[in-house]
Amino acid sequence: MTPPVRARWPNGRRAATIDGMAPAPRDLGRRTVLAAGTLAAAGTALGCAPIADEPDWRPGPLPIASGVVDGVYNPYGGALAQRIARALAGVTPRVRVTGGSVDNLAQVIDGTASFGFAAADVLARTLDATTGHDLAGLAHIYDDYVHLVVTERSGIGSVEELRGPKMRISQDRPGSGVELVARRVLDVLGWRAGRDFQPVHSHLTASIAMLRAGTIDAFFWSGGLPTRAIARLARTVPIRLLPLGRLGDRMVGRYGPYYRTSTIPNMMYPGTGAVRSLALPNHVVTRGGVDRGLAYHITKVIIAERDAIAETVPSANQLDMHSAIQTGKLDLHPGAVDYYRSIKP
């Protein structure tokens, strides 16, 4: 059996093993981040030199399952694709617009996509329900935050004020990752559709339009910070994010350790204050059969190009070397393990 990898990062503390679990960062203001902004700087920032002989990669098309245009997965995928194309000669990334985690995992499993993005709760459910899968992880990249959005003019200040047989709450599309976490939140509250609220099933763009028009009272979203479509809404219609952080223990107790309580910072969206909500990890997922050298170099680009990606996708700033290797129940791809081993001192 291959021994676990232990690495010592820039602050001198020892990271968790690749086979173990490290605590997720508690909020955006308390995390250890990479200092590297280029491929060459990554090894130096971690206190070691890159290995002399890196593996070759297999050229060819590289379809990437991302997400909805107004979310975070899609621009993250676009920024990552640009840097992969520059770094890996002969590799041609193509970003696919999808419905999010559920679609992405389906496309990775059936080979439509070479890799994609997935939230930890959807990924865990897929792993539990799928036999003989070939899924493998490359990195934990950032956390999603659960948004429950209302308008300021509604006067609603807590989730309890949304309870009522006439209150209309959008939970995103049926079967989506957002719908999964929204349904779980409503379940731990003990609410029942039709009795305690009226369910609406519309994607993010439609939900924003309906909230603006007053045809729904609230909508759920789970995504990185900031989600640009919600930022656009807040610039034209004053909004409020309802706190959900007190539900953290109940979510973990009922559904597993994929959820935690964390803070959406003050003014993350125009006019909004700091809000305690729920957060959950996002991972880059591939298949175990994907070329080992290619997986190595994609992982390298994800890690070393963090700062460049963050210029257009602020969520990328959350990438943390302590937690990058923590993909929960999902084993890391051998190529990703090779990369992480290559940068240990």
N, C-alpha and C positions, 0 to 999 in steps of 0.2 A: 504494500500500500504506500502511495506517495505521502511523505510527511506533510503536515500542514505548513502553510507559508506564514511566517511572522515578519512583519516589516516595522522599522522604526522611522516615523515620519518627522518632519522638520521640527516639531515642538519637543522631540526627544521621547515622547511616550510611545509605548509599543502598541501597534494596532492589534485588533482581534485577528485570529486566524481566519484563513479563507473558509475553513469548515465551521467556524463559530458564528456568533452573533455579536454585533457591536451595538451599543445604544444609539438610536437615531438622534440627530441634533434636536434640542428641545425647541428652538425657535430660530428665526432667521438671523437674530443678532448674536447667537452663541454657537459658532461652528468654526472648525479648522478648515481652511480652504487651501487649494493649491496655489502656489505662487507662480507656477509656470504658465506662460502664454504661448509657447512654441514647442515643437517636438523636441528640439535640442535642450530647451530649458527644463523640461520635465524631469529628466534624470538628475540634473544638477540640483534642482529645488528639493528633490527627495534625498539628497546627500549621497548620491552614487552616480556613476557614469553609465550611459546606456550600454547594453551588451554589444560586443563587436560584430557579431554575425546574427543579424535579424533574419527571420524566415521570409521566404518569397511569398507572394500572394498570387492567387489565381485571377487573371483579368476576366472581364466580361460584365454583363449587366448586373446591376445591384438594386432591385426594387425594394423600397423602404415604405412600410405601412405606417402612416403618420396619424392623422386625425382630421377633425373638422377644421375648416379654413380659419375660423375665428377663435380657435382654441390655442393651446401652447404646443401640443405635439407637432402640428403641421409646420409652424415656423422653425421649431427646433430641428425637425427632420430636414427642412430646406437648408438651414445653416450648416448642419452636419454634412449633408450631401456635398455642398460646395467645398468643404475642407477635405472630404474624402477624395473627391475628384482631383484636387490639387496634389494630394499626398501620394495617391496610388495610381500610377500610370496604367492605363488600360482598363481601369474600373470605371463604369459609367453608372453612377447612382441615379435613380428615378424615384421621386417622392410621390406616393400614392395618397390622395385624399380618401379618408375612410371615416367610419362612424366612431372610431376610438378603440379602446382596449379590446372589446369583444371581437370586433372585426379584425383588428390587427393580429390577435392570436390565431384566429381562424385562417388568416392568410399565411402566417408563418408556418402553421401546421401543415397546410395543404401545398406549400411551396410557391404560392403566388407571390409572396414577399420573402426576401432573404432575411430581413430582420425588421423589427417594429418596436413600438412603445406600448407598455401595458402597466396599469395600476396593480398594486399588490393584491388587492382583494379579488379582482377579476382573475388575476393569474392564479391565485390559490384555488379558487373555485374551479378553474379549468384543469389544473393539475389533479384535483380530487376526482373530477368527473371523466378524465381522459385516460384511457389505458394505452400503453404502447406508444406514448408520445415521444417525440425527439426534441423537446424544447430544452434550451440551454440559455444561460444568462451571460451578458457582457458587463453590465454595470448597473448599480443603483445610481440614478442621475439627479433627481430632485423629488420633492414631495408635492403632491396635490393637496389643496385646501378645499374643504367643503364650504361652498357659498350658499346661503339662503337669502335671496335678494328681494327686498320690497322697496317701494318708493317712499321717500321722505314724507310726501304729502299724505300717505296712507295713515300715518300716525302709529303704525305697528312697531312695537319696540322689543317684542319677545316672541318666541315661537309659539307660546301658549295663546297669544292673541290671534294666531291663525286658525285656531281650532273652531270649527263651526260647519254645519252642513252646507252652507253657501260659499264657504271660502275655497277659492280655486287655486290649486298649487300645481305647477308644472314640474314633472319629475324627469324630463327629457324623454327620448324615444324608448319604447318598450324594448327590453333586452340590452340596453346600453349600460356601460359602466356607471354613468351618472345615475341612471334609474336604479341600479343595484344599491348604491350607497344611499340614495334618497329613500328608497323603500325600507332599508334597514333602519335609518333614522326614525322614520315614521312608525316602524314596528316597535322600537324600544320606547317610544313615547306612548305606545298602546293605542295608537289611532287606527281607525278603520275607515277605508275609503267608502264614501257615500254617507257615512254617519258623522265623521269628524272633519271631513274635508271632501272636496270634489277633485278627483285626479284629472290632470291634463297631461297628455303625452306629446310634447313637441320639442324639437331640437333647440339648441341654444339661440340661434338667430331668430327663430319664430317666437320663442319664449320672451326674448327681449322686446320684440315688436308688440306682443300682447300685453306685457307689463306696461310699456309706454302708452298703449291705447286704453289701459284700464280693464281689459277683458280677462286678466288673471290678477290674483292678489300677490303672488310670490312665485319664484322659480328656484329650483336647485341647480347648482353647477358644481362639479368637482374638477379643479384644474390648477395649473401653476399660477404663480403670482408675478406680475398681474396678468389676468386674462384680458386680452386687448379689446374684445367685444364688450365686456363689462366696463372697461375703462372708457370706451367711447360713449356708452350709455350714461355713465356718471357725469360726463362732461356736458350733457344736454338735459338730463333729468336727475335731480338730486335723489340719491338712493341711500339705503341703509342695509347693512349686513347684520343678520340676526345671530346672536351668540349660540353656539351649539356645544361649547367645550364641556359643559357639565355632563354631557352624555358619553364622554370618553370611556369611563369605566364600564358602563353598561354595554357599549359597542364592543369593547374588548372581551367582556365576559360572555357575550352571546355569540360573537362572530369571529373572534380570534385576534391575535396581536398585530394586525395590519393597521389598526387605527390608533391614534394618539391625540392628545390635546395640544394645540399650539396656537400661536397668535398671528392673525392677519394684521400686519403693522398699521399704525396710524397713517392716514393719507395714502395707503396703497392704491386706493381709488379716490378721485377728486371728491372732497367733502366728507369722507368717511373716517371714523375713529378706529382705534385699535379694537379688535374683536377676538375673543377666545373662541376657537372653532375646532374642527376635527381635521387631521392631516393623515395622509397615507403615502407610502413610497411609490415611485415610478421606476420601472426597470427597462433597459434595452434588452430585447429578447431575440434569440435566433434559434436555429436548429443545430443539434449536435453534429449533423452531417455537413454543415457548412465548412468550407476549406479552412483548415487550422491557421494557416498563415494569414488569410484574409481576416479571420476573427481577431487574431493578434493585432493587426494593424488598425482595424476599426476601433478596437478598444483603446489603442494608443491615441488615435485621433480624438476620441471622446474625452479622454483624460487631459491630453496635452493642449488641446485647442479650447479648453473650457472658457478662458477669458475672451477669446475671439468670438465664440458663439454667444457669450453673454452680452456682447455689444448689441445684439439684435434680439436676444431671448434672455431677459434678466433671470429667469428661473434657473438657467445654467450656472449662475453664481452659487447655487446650493451644492454643487458637486463637491464632495468631501472625500478625501482619500481614506478616512477611517471607515466610511460607510459604503464606498463604491463597490467593495467586494461582497457586500451583504445583500444577497438576492433571495433571502428567506428559504423557502422550500425548493427553490429552483437551483440546480447545480450550475456552476459556471462552466462555460464552454472551455475545452482544453486550451484553445488559443488565447482566451482571456486569462486563464491561469498562467500560461507561458509569459504573457506580458507583465502581469503583476509580480511574478517571480523575477523577471528581468530587472525590475526597478528596486528590488530590496537590496539593502547594503550588504 
